[in-house]
């Protein structure tokens, strides 16, 4: 059957040569394949290959694409012949609605993005947070911590542990100066991170360590076959607690910007309708 279909494609290509002269009366693009009233042009397949593609690979890519395209067109033609007209009308309406959505959304996004003020002051974020605290409850644990991952055979491990746990300004600078020997590290223990991120970063850490991980001001030393992981938990918030504003602020920012955007869209729709009525482009008949 596959051989027969390949012959069919070849026959179609031959037929194109006969019909091409007539077709090009209305379109001067070069036709490659025709399936009933659908045409595939040379322009449509040029983007499939580039100058680095070998002739053999190019021929295979084009051949496969033509076969897929022809099969799809044949299936569409059969569907139009065999599907109930009511179902076809429903599909046409869905396609038309989707097209309208694409056009209107693209246009409103383009217009609104030029007018949208993305600057938000701290007061706006704090006000929204205070008015909607019940919407910012944690669904997972948050942790502030610092950690270092280094090789087990490090000569200065004890020195590093001492500086890591004490962590005064001098210690912090010394650790940053040593960072070239660390496989991975984070010294910023003032930022809330999700517990999942911590488990992903620190290999030996498991759910069995949750009680230790969720203990404030707690030092942990973990090992695997090659590495030592030094972890210091600075602060903890457990799931179902109130999310801190610094953690929720990114979400609040998106909410407030979206509110501004929706307001601008409504204003645009109102203005465009008003202008259309004024210019006699829109009228309702009673």
C-alpha positions, 0 to 999 in steps of 0.5 A, a space after each residue: 500500500 505504501 508503494 502504491 501511495 508513493 506511485 500516487 505521489 509521483 503521478 500527482 507530481 507529473 500531473 502538476 506539470 500539465 496543470 501548472 501553466 493553467 494554475 499560474 494564470 492566477 498565481 505565479 508561485 511554483 507548484 510542487 504538489 496538488 491534491 484535488 483543489 489544494 496546492 503545495 508550493 515550492 515556497 512552502 518547503 524551502 524553509 524545511 532545509 538549509 544550506 548545511 543539509 546534505 542533498 540526500 537528507 534534503 530529498 528525504 525531508 521533502 519527500 516525507 513532508 509531501 507525503 504527510 501533507 498529501 495524506 492530510 489533504 486527502 483526509 480533509 477532503 474525505 471528511 468534507 465529503 462524509 461528515 454531516 454538514 451540521 458538524 462541518 458548520 460547527 467546526 467552521 464556527 470554531 475555526 472562525 472564532 479562534 481566528 477572531 480571538 487571535 486577531 483581537 488578542 494580538 491587536 489589544 496586546 500590542 496597543 495595551 503594552 504601549 500604554 501599560 505602566 509596569 511601575 508598581 510602588 511598594 505601597 500598592 503591593 503592601 496594600 493588596 497583600 494586607 487586603 488579601 492575606 487569606 489568599 496567600 497561605 503556603 502550600 509547601 515549606 519555605 526555608 532560608 538557608 545557606 549551603 556548601 557542597 565540597 569534596 570529602 577530601 578537602 584539607 581545610 574542611 574544619 576551617 570551612 565548617 567553623 566559618 560557615 557556622 559562625 558566618 560573620 562578615 569576615 567569615 563570609 568574605 573568606 568563604 567567598 574567596 575559597 569558593 573556587 574549591 566548592 562544587 556548589 554553594 549559596 551564601 544568601 540566607 535571607 531569601 525564601 526558597 521552596 523546600 523542593 528546591 533544597 531537596 533538588 540541590 542537596 543530594 543526600 537530603 531526604 524527606 526523612 530529614 524534614 524535621 531537621 531541615 525545618 528547624 530554625 538556626 540549625 546546622 546540618 552536615 550530610 555526606 554521600 560517597 564523594 561529597 560533603 554538604 554543609 547546610 545552615 537553616 536560618 529561618 523556616 515557614 511551614 505549609 499552611 502558614 501565612 506567606 511572607 510579603 517578600 515571597 508573595 510580592 512577585 505574584 501580587 505584582 502579576 495580579 496588579 499588572 493584569 488588573 491594569 491591563 484588563 482596565 486598559 482593554 476595557 477602555 480601548 474597547 469602549 473608545 473604539 466602539 465610540 469612535 465607530 459610532 461617531 464615524 458611522 462605522 457601527 449602527 444598530 437597527 431596531 
